Amino acid sequence: MKYSAAEYNVLSYLLKKHVMSYEKAIEWAYSQHTDEGVDPFIESISLAADVSEILELISSEFQVYGEPSQDFIAGEAASKYSKEQLSLYDAIARILFDLDLGLPEEELQKLYIAEDYFGWHDQAEKEAVKHVLPIFSKYRPVYEHAVAKFGV
């Protein structure tokens, strides 16, 4: 199967962020082998000596450097929240303050309202989730679909 530059950009991101190990990347590359053969680029990945070599191959071939789309990055925070790897507040704060995503104004406003509940409201999470769930539901599948191609 042929992968696009955007898909290899995701692979590069996963490797850079240590979401995917070198061993898993090699395992993924070998899993792409079929009776019809394998894409020569994937074969070169399967022969790479380490992560830095895989990253160099991707950047040289596709001119991508592990900087995925804003939808992907927002989806990563949403996915981590849904898997209980991030608290709701941390997921909101990551999108609002750690990342410069340029989300639509309406979504940013809902995120700021949700973030504002923390620190003063007795049921902050319950109220905040009402504002962010539609946003998280929009972006989470973008991330999960992209990383599923690499078995993550």
Secondary structure, DSSP 8 states (H G I E B T S, - for coil): ----HHHHHHHHHHHHTTSS-HHHHHHHHHHT-BTTB--HHHHHHHT-SSHHHHHHHHHHHH---S---HHHHHHHHHHHHHTTSS-HHHHHHIIIII------HHHHHHHHHHHHHTTT-TTHHHHHHHHHHHHHHHHHHHHHHHHHTTT-
